[in-house]
Amino acid sequence: MTAPILLHRQLWDLIPWVVNGSADAAERQALEEHLPQCADCREEYAFQTRLHAGIAVEAPDAPESDAQAGLRRLFARIDASADADAFQTAVSNATQPRRFRLGSRGLIAAVVVQAVGLALFAALLLQRERAGAHYETLTSTPAQASHATIRLVPAPTLTLAELQTILVAEKLQIVESNASGSIYGLAPGADAPAVATAQTIEHLRRQPGILLAEPIASPAAR
């Protein structure tokens, strides 16, 4: 296996751990540097991010259901197993051939896939019952807020000042955010010219510190 393929495989395996916050700083930085160069990893990162965001959605005033409690215990066991297995990957030396511990990771991944399915099913039921959104608006007048057209995931290392500079340059505003403030919904500002969303997304993807930028379907199309 050549060094580039080996590095790609190692970073691909890191994606779930970076998304759920289990990866260390060196692993996260290595993945952030790799994403702009690899469409496959960007697509997988976007998928994992959406799944993680769906699992993280909780109703603050709703009691935890048996399914949610069981899911929480399941993830606790997965985390414990991951800690016991302990990553031996040194991302800084990723070009050197090494054996992967694919057996235990494969088992963990299979359990995660099942857990994600249960979580998404529970989230859909919760949506139907509460008719709630996955994002809470940040504006003072949510009823009049613009609909988000772009989903943005900045790197944790991106400062608020740097993010604001990017938004001002692209004439965008934050209209939605998840509870942890790690995923934003963006809409054109009041003074923004008529620019295609795809063009704006391409500009965002070229910015350092942006892990994900993708279009959001309009409410009528959902």
C-alpha positions as a printed NumPy array, in Angstrom:
array([[  0.   ,   0.   ,   0.   ],
       [  1.512,   3.333,  -1.08 ],
       [  2.057,   6.169,   1.379],
       [ -0.76 ,   8.44 ,   0.014],
       [ -3.29 ,   5.587,   0.138],
       [ -2.13 ,   4.644,   3.625],
       [ -2.487,   8.238,   4.81 ],
       [ -5.959,   8.516,   3.226],
       [ -7.098,   5.312,   4.97 ],
       [ -5.792,   6.483,   8.342],
       [ -7.499,   9.859,   8.04 ],
       [-10.735,   8.259,   6.797],
       [-10.754,   6.093,   9.947],
       [-10.302,   9.23 ,  12.062],
       [-13.413,  11.007,  10.742],
       [-15.95 ,   9.595,  13.279],
       [-13.592,  10.321,  16.166],
       [-12.974,  13.906,  15.024],
       [-16.717,  14.503,  14.601],
       [-17.592,  13.207,  18.088],
       [-14.667,  15.04 ,  19.718],
       [-12.663,  11.936,  20.697],
       [ -9.66 ,  12.637,  18.453],
       [ -6.666,  14.505,  19.837],
       [ -5.407,  17.843,  18.501],
       [ -2.816,  16.306,  16.139],
       [ -5.359,  13.952,  14.583],
       [ -7.923,  16.745,  14.177],
       [ -5.353,  19.046,  12.557],
       [ -4.22 ,  16.312,  10.165],
       [ -7.803,  15.702,   9.035],
       [ -8.514,  19.432,   8.643],
       [ -5.471,  19.762,   6.373],
       [ -6.527,  16.704,   4.354],
       [-10.203,  17.587,   3.765],
       [ -9.678,  20.379,   1.182],
       [ -7.666,  17.918,  -0.953],
       [ -9.971,  14.874,  -0.78 ],
       [-13.568,  14.927,  -2.026],
       [-14.285,  11.445,  -0.643],
       [-13.237,  12.411,   2.87 ],
       [-15.176,  15.703,   2.642],
       [-18.316,  13.793,   1.68 ],
       [-17.833,  11.302,   4.523],
       [-17.121,  14.129,   6.991],
       [-20.315,  15.904,   5.918],
       [-22.309,  12.68 ,   6.339],
       [-20.831,  11.952,   9.768],
       [-21.404,  15.556,  10.854],
       [-25.084,  15.43 ,   9.885],
       [-25.539,  12.136,  11.734],
       [-23.806,  13.469,  14.839],
       [-25.899,  16.648,  14.722],
       [-29.07 ,  14.549,  14.492],
       [-28.054,  12.413,  17.468],
       [-27.181,  15.503,  19.511],
       [-30.631,  17.054,  19.07 ],
       [-32.509,  16.802,  22.356],
       [-35.674,  18.377,  23.692],
       [-34.61 ,  20.238,  26.885],
       [-37.998,  19.954,  28.547],
       [-38.799,  16.387,  27.469],
       [-38.016,  13.404,  29.721],
       [-35.455,  10.973,  28.379],
       [-37.135,   7.985,  26.762],
       [-36.067,   4.378,  27.331],
       [-34.638,   4.297,  23.804],
       [-32.623,   7.464,  24.396],
       [-31.335,   6.179,  27.731],
       [-30.33 ,   2.887,  26.147],
       [-28.621,   4.723,  23.31 ],
       [-26.689,   6.847,  25.806],
       [-25.495,   3.715,  27.617],
       [-24.548,   2.137,  24.288],
       [-22.374,   5.084,  23.338],
       [-20.764,   4.989,  26.775],
       [-19.771,   1.37 ,  26.156],
       [-18.463,   2.273,  22.704],
       [-16.351,   5.073,  24.181],
       [-15.008,   2.711,  26.836],
       [-14.109,   0.144,  24.179],
       [-12.406,   2.793,  22.079],
       [-10.367,   3.936,  25.077],
       [ -9.325,   0.364,  25.828],
       [ -8.294,  -0.227,  22.22 ],
       [ -6.382,   3.083,  22.255],
       [ -5.379,   4.589,  18.934],
       [ -1.816,   3.646,  17.961],
       [ -1.903,   5.887,  14.901],
       [  0.728,   8.611,  14.967],
       [ -0.581,  10.933,  12.312],
       [  2.714,  12.792,  12.057],
       [  4.356,   9.511,  10.938],
       [  1.474,   8.431,   8.724],
       [  3.718,   7.814,   5.703],
       [  5.374,   4.825,   7.398],
       [  3.736,   1.392,   6.737],
       [  1.962,  -0.074,   9.747],
       [ -0.72 ,  -2.645,  10.611],
       [ -4.25 ,  -1.44 ,  11.302],
       [ -6.364,  -2.718,  14.094],
       [ -9.321,  -3.097,  11.811],
       [-11.023,  -5.882,  13.764],
       [-12.033,  -3.924,  16.848],
       [-12.657,  -0.709,  14.921],
       [-14.851,  -2.59 ,  12.46 ],
       [-16.919,  -3.984,  15.314],
       [-17.233,  -0.562,  16.903],
       [-18.209,   0.967,  13.55 ],
       [-20.932,  -1.642,  13.056],
       [-22.384,  -0.916,  16.483],
       [-22.221,   2.824,  15.793],
       [-24.144,   2.38 ,  12.53 ],
       [-26.907,   0.511,  14.368],
       [-26.983,   3.118,  17.109],
       [-27.133,   5.948,  14.59 ],
       [-30.128,   4.318,  12.92 ],
       [-31.958,   4.107,  16.233],
       [-31.079,   7.688,  17.07 ],
       [-32.279,   9.05 ,  13.752],
       [-35.53 ,   7.102,  14.052],
       [-36.069,   8.561,  17.528],
       [-35.264,  12.036,  16.216],
       [-37.839,  11.692,  13.441],
       [-40.505,  10.63 ,  15.924],
       [-39.599,  13.559,  18.154],
       [-39.889,  15.919,  15.195],
       [-43.361,  14.674,  14.357],
       [-44.529,  15.057,  17.944],
       [-43.016,  18.441,  18.652],
       [-42.752,  19.873,  15.104],
       [-39.441,  21.324,  16.217],
       [-36.44 ,  22.33 ,  14.125],
       [-32.923,  20.91 ,  14.44 ],
       [-31.526,  24.417,  14.779],
       [-32.358,  27.256,  17.085],
       [-32.342,  30.713,  15.543],
       [-29.895,  33.306,  16.737],
       [-31.818,  36.37 ,  15.568],
       [-33.995,  38.432,  17.877],
       [-36.993,  38.054,  15.531],
       [-37.022,  34.402,  14.469],
       [-40.406,  34.674,  12.773],
       [-38.918,  37.153,  10.297],
       [-35.52 ,  35.503,   9.968],
       [-34.201,  34.578,   6.539],
       [-34.152,  30.917,   5.637],
       [-30.688,  29.366,   5.776],
       [-29.328,  28.427,   2.362],
       [-25.855,  27.21 ,   3.387],
       [-24.722,  24.859,   6.157],
       [-21.29 ,  25.787,   7.523],
       [-19.006,  23.807,   9.843],
       [-15.935,  25.827,  10.885],
       [-12.856,  24.245,  12.395],
       [-12.648,  24.563,  16.196],
       [ -9.434,  26.537,  15.695],
       [-11.222,  29.243,  13.681],
       [-11.745,  32.317,  15.862],
       [-14.962,  34.319,  15.921],
       [-13.122,  37.277,  14.423],
       [-11.881,  35.155,  11.521],
       [-15.361,  33.72 ,  10.981],
       [-16.87 ,  37.212,  11.012],
       [-14.315,  38.365,   8.435],
       [-15.298,  35.508,   6.126],
       [-19.01 ,  36.202,   6.535],
       [-18.595,  39.922,   5.868],
       [-16.53 ,  39.242,   2.742],
       [-19.198,  36.881,   1.39 ],
       [-22.066,  39.122,   2.643],
       [-23.57 ,  36.296,   4.699],
       [-25.259,  36.242,   8.082],
       [-25.794,  33.491,  10.648],
       [-29.501,  32.758,  11.029],
       [-29.37 ,  29.312,  12.651],
       [-27.093,  27.264,  14.876],
       [-27.118,  23.924,  16.632],
       [-27.055,  23.813,  20.439],
       [-23.266,  23.511,  20.685],
       [-22.588,  26.307,  18.191],
       [-20.499,  24.041,  15.945],
       [-22.817,  24.051,  12.909],
       [-24.285,  27.22 ,  11.411],
       [-27.046,  27.997,   8.94 ],
       [-26.152,  30.969,   6.741],
       [-28.317,  33.253,   4.634],
       [-27.454,  36.196,   2.364],
       [-27.298,  39.535,   4.155],
       [-29.766,  42.316,   3.461],
       [-27.233,  44.102,   1.227],
       [-25.977,  40.956,  -0.506],
       [-25.981,  40.996,  -4.322],
       [-27.72 ,  38.241,  -6.261],
       [-25.011,  35.579,  -6.307],
       [-25.543,  31.872,  -6.927],
       [-25.372,  29.794,  -3.757],
       [-23.009,  27.343,  -5.469],
       [-20.536,  30.15 ,  -6.183],
       [-20.644,  31.338,  -2.573],
       [-20.092,  27.777,  -1.336],
       [-17.026,  27.421,  -3.561],
       [-15.618,  30.618,  -2.048],
       [-16.239,  29.314,   1.476],
       [-14.602,  25.958,   0.767],
       [-11.42 ,  27.726,  -0.277],
       [-11.193,  29.55 ,   3.046],
       [ -8.775,  28.114,   5.641],
       [-10.556,  26.906,   8.752],
       [-13.767,  25.849,   6.963],
       [-14.373,  22.106,   7.302],
       [-17.713,  21.937,   5.504],
       [-19.851,  24.208,   3.35 ],
       [-22.899,  22.754,   1.599],
       [-26.28 ,  23.942,   0.32 ],
       [-29.478,  23.581,   2.355],
       [-32.647,  22.737,   0.468],
       [-35.322,  25.419,   0.56 ],
       [-38.298,  24.753,   2.878],
       [-40.553,  24.245,  -0.143],
       [-38.252,  21.538,  -1.475],
       [-37.873,  19.641,   1.811]])
